[in-house]
């Protein structure tokens, strides 16, 4: 019964569906928190998480139950489309991009490399958000193991990364100047984005697979509301917007443009 309450709470809070078969996963990810906080069982822990005093622990629980699998230049065709098709078509003003599921930072830094390479240091702005404060802390550091680099273009590795030495052997750090141009903020996609409107491109990749149809509709409506005229939304290759009522036209697999503003 407590497992079902946790499932419902995560769904209502973050829109993420935990299937009925995932009870072992929930136990394995949360039991250390119970032990650390001195709770004898999940009933007591969940009561604390949902209390006023447990607001911080609620964030910890969501962090632990959110899957954050990513790497640099995942699904590279999207970055090629951004560089070769989208950016050359935009007017000569700073391009605004929102990475709406930043995870540990590999995707927003991949975007930042493409934007800097194409537009220079002053021609773009990049907002990166995630529901998890824990992964955003990781992302702001910009420190990664070398095995995350299989898809990164060698010239970007040379220009935008610094190899670790001594205790950081086998790691790299994103160049400070590039890190400073990415703005990381915590944000729940179930809520509207406040005071950031007017994006040319929004990346929301490999997140919709965790949502049901109702939640997909709600999230995408929030995103469409943040687009500049003619803006693009890019989703993951394995995700579909079929059945959603949105003013979006599919231009190619997983690449959409707001049809309200199409010429």
ABEGO torsion letter per residue (X at the ends): XAAAAAAAAAAAAAGBBBBAAAAAAAAAAAAAAAAAAGBABAAAAAAAAABAAAAAAAAAAAAAABBBBBBBGBGAAAAAAAAAAAAAABBBBBBBBBBABAEAGAAAAAAAAAAAAAAEAAABBBBBBBABAAAAAAAAAGBBBAAAAAABBAAAAAAABBBBBEAABGBBBBBAAAAAABBBBBBBAABBBBGABGBABBBBBGAAAABBAAAAAAAAAAAAAABBBGBBBBBBAABBABGBBBBBBBABBGBBBBAAABX
